[in-house]
Amino acid sequence: MRVLVNISYQGSQFLGFQIQQNGRTVQQLFEKILKRIHKRHVRIHPTSRTDRGVHALEQYFHFDTELNIPAQQWKYAMNRALPGDVYVKDVTIVDEHFHCRYDCVGKSYRYKVYQSETKDPFQSGLKTHLPEQLDLEKMNRAAQFFIGTHDFTGFCSQKTETESRVRTLYGSKIIKTADGFDYVVTGSGFLYNMVRVLVAFLIEVGKGKREPEEIPKLLEAKDRKQIPFTAPPEGLYLERIYLTLDELIATYEV
């Protein structure tokens, strides 16, 4: 039986999603719980692997089990064993051919920034602080250049191991908020540190140090050295996972 789990977590105290030899991770927590229930190791398979300090409003993983436990009881058992910074939102039983990673058709990320002269300790770990005033209209104009199918080699970490760095972005926009702005981006998939590099470049545009019209040439150049900055992790949220094309089409013209 294949079990699909929908979770959210506050990532400040995690070294990321993926299990590591030393340190607290989301995968480690759930596999420890499942091992206690099954009396053996059970591997979980996520739709995405968030980095250290990154949050998730919606994240999925699946696992296989021989135990005939109803979905709601799985939810109850896991939530009872979890700490306060992780929560199981929903559990469903899915077809054994379903795979979280390969059946995911899209993801949305949100990057949150607050702007003030001084730092707010109550925002620490939840939003990125910027004291500067930025040209949000210009940043939003730049964000539109990322929409479409492009090779994002110049806008991801040099440690990216994926062979193909071509990704399709369906939405990319700056949204003004009461205390700053959010950057919301939706795509078929994302490369290592890609969203944080996009944000860093948009902030440079907002400061007047870069121009929106540079983006097509930077995409074509595929040179990470031309975009040397990466935004901090704490403002980044994995906001939504699209598991069906119908969901994605209802939001964007795919």
C-alpha positions in Angstrom: 0.0 0.0 0.0 1.3 3.5 -0.9 0.6 6.3 1.5 0.8 10.0 0.4 1.4 12.5 3.1 0.9 16.3 2.9 3.0 18.3 5.4 4.1 21.8 6.4 7.1 22.8 8.5 8.9 25.8 9.8 12.5 25.2 8.5 14.5 27.4 10.9 15.7 24.5 13.1 16.2 22.1 10.2 19.3 21.4 8.2 17.0 20.8 5.3 14.6 18.1 4.2 17.0 15.4 3.1 18.5 13.1 5.7 22.1 13.9 6.8 24.7 12.1 8.9 24.7 14.8 11.6 21.9 17.2 12.1 18.1 17.5 12.3 16.2 17.1 9.1 12.5 16.6 8.1 13.2 13.2 6.5 15.0 12.0 9.6 12.0 12.8 11.8 9.5 11.0 9.7 11.7 7.9 9.0 12.3 7.6 12.7 8.5 7.6 13.4 7.9 5.1 10.6 10.7 2.8 11.9 9.1 2.8 15.3 5.7 1.8 13.8 7.0 -0.8 11.3 9.9 -2.2 13.5 12.1 -1.7 10.3 13.5 1.2 8.3 11.0 2.8 5.9 12.2 5.2 3.2 10.1 8.2 2.3 10.1 9.9 -1.1 9.5 13.6 -1.3 8.3 15.9 -4.1 11.1 18.4 -3.3 14.1 18.7 -1.0 14.3 22.1 0.7 17.6 23.5 1.9 18.7 24.5 5.4 16.4 27.2 6.9 13.8 26.9 4.1 10.1 26.5 5.1 7.3 24.6 3.5 3.6 25.5 3.5 2.9 22.5 1.4 5.2 19.5 0.9 4.4 15.9 -0.1 6.1 12.6 0.4 5.0 9.0 0.0 6.1 5.7 1.5 5.1 2.0 1.1 3.7 -0.1 3.9 2.3 -3.5 4.5 0.3 -2.2 7.4 -3.4 -1.9 6.9 -3.9 1.4 8.7 -6.5 3.9 7.6 -5.3 7.3 6.4 -6.7 9.3 9.3 -5.0 7.0 11.8 -1.7 7.6 10.0 -2.2 11.3 10.3 -3.0 11.0 14.0 -0.1 8.8 14.8 2.5 11.0 13.0 1.2 14.3 14.4 1.2 12.8 17.9 4.9 12.0 17.6 6.0 15.2 15.8 7.5 18.3 17.3 5.7 21.7 17.1 7.5 22.9 14.0 6.1 20.1 11.7 2.5 19.2 11.0 0.8 16.5 8.9 -2.0 18.3 7.1 -3.5 15.3 5.2 -2.9 11.6 4.4 -4.3 9.7 1.5 -3.9 6.2 0.1 -2.8 6.4 -3.5 -2.2 4.0 -6.4 1.1 2.0 -6.1 2.2 3.5 -9.5 2.1 7.0 -8.2 5.4 8.6 -7.4 5.8 12.0 -5.5 8.8 13.1 -7.5 7.9 12.0 -11.0 4.2 12.7 -10.9 4.7 16.3 -9.6 3.9 18.6 -12.5 4.7 22.0 -10.9 5.8 23.9 -7.8 5.3 27.4 -6.4 7.7 29.2 -4.1 7.2 32.4 -2.2 10.1 34.5 -1.0 9.2 37.0 1.8 11.0 40.2 2.5 10.3 42.9 5.1 11.8 46.4 4.8 12.6 48.5 7.8 15.5 50.6 9.2 16.1 48.1 12.0 15.7 44.3 12.3 12.6 42.9 13.9 13.5 39.9 16.1 10.0 38.5 15.7 10.6 38.2 11.9 13.9 36.4 12.4 14.0 33.2 10.5 10.7 33.8 8.8 11.4 36.7 6.5 14.5 38.3 5.0 15.3 41.8 6.2 16.2 44.6 3.8 16.7 48.2 5.1 16.8 49.7 1.5 13.9 51.1 -0.4 13.5 49.3 -3.7 11.8 50.0 -7.0 9.2 47.2 -6.9 7.6 48.2 -10.2 11.0 47.8 -11.9 11.6 44.5 -10.1 8.2 43.2 -11.3 9.0 44.1 -14.9 12.3 42.1 -14.5 10.5 39.2 -13.0 8.4 38.8 -16.2 11.5 38.1 -18.2 11.9 34.8 -16.4 8.5 33.4 -17.6 8.8 30.8 -20.3 11.2 27.9 -21.0 14.9 28.8 -20.5 18.2 27.3 -19.6 18.8 28.6 -16.0 22.4 27.7 -15.7 23.3 31.3 -14.9 20.7 31.4 -12.2 21.4 28.4 -10.1 24.2 27.1 -7.8 27.4 25.9 -9.5 27.0 22.8 -7.4 23.8 21.8 -9.4 24.3 18.2 -10.5 21.3 17.9 -12.8 22.3 17.4 -16.5 19.5 19.5 -18.0 19.1 22.9 -16.6 16.2 23.8 -18.7 13.1 24.7 -16.7 9.7 26.3 -17.6 8.3 29.1 -15.4 4.6 29.7 -15.6 4.4 32.7 -13.2 6.9 35.1 -11.8 5.9 38.3 -10.0 6.6 40.7 -7.2 3.7 41.4 -4.8 3.8 44.4 -2.5 2.9 43.6 1.1 2.2 45.7 4.2 5.9 45.6 5.4 7.8 44.8 2.2 7.2 42.5 -0.7 6.9 38.8 -1.7 8.3 37.2 -4.8 6.1 34.3 -6.1 7.3 32.0 -8.8 5.7 28.8 -10.2 7.4 26.4 -12.5 7.8 22.9 -13.8 10.7 22.4 -11.5 13.6 24.3 -9.9 17.4 23.9 -9.8 19.6 24.0 -6.7 19.3 27.6 -5.2 17.5 28.8 -8.3 14.8 30.8 -6.5 17.2 32.4 -4.2 19.4 33.5 -7.1 16.4 34.9 -9.0 15.5 36.9 -5.8 19.0 38.2 -5.4 19.1 39.4 -9.0 15.7 41.1 -8.6 16.9 42.9 -5.5 19.9 44.2 -7.4 17.4 45.5 -10.0 15.4 47.2 -7.3 18.5 48.9 -6.0 19.2 50.2 -9.5 22.4 48.1 -9.9 21.0 45.9 -12.7 18.4 46.4 -15.4 15.5 44.1 -16.4 16.6 44.1 -20.0 19.8 42.3 -19.1 18.0 39.1 -18.3 17.7 37.6 -21.9 21.4 38.0 -22.4 22.2 36.6 -19.0 20.0 33.5 -19.7 21.8 33.0 -23.0 25.3 33.5 -21.4 24.7 30.6 -18.9 27.5 32.1 -16.7 26.8 32.0 -12.9 29.8 34.4 -12.4 27.7 37.2 -13.9 25.1 36.8 -11.1 27.3 36.4 -8.0 24.7 36.8 -5.3 22.3 34.3 -3.5 19.5 35.5 -1.3 19.4 34.1 2.3 17.3 31.0 2.9 15.0 32.2 5.7 12.6 34.1 3.5 11.9 31.1 1.2 8.8 29.0 1.4 7.8 26.0 -0.7 4.2 27.2 -1.1 2.4 24.7 -3.3 2.9 21.4 -5.0 0.9 20.6 -8.2 0.2 16.9 -8.5 -2.2 17.1 -11.5 -2.2 19.1 -14.7 -5.8 20.2 -13.9 -4.6 22.1 -10.8 -1.8 23.8 -12.7 -4.0 24.7 -15.7 -6.6 26.2 -13.4 -3.9 28.6 -12.1 -1.8 29.2 -15.2 -2.1 28.7 -18.9 0.1 25.7 -19.4 
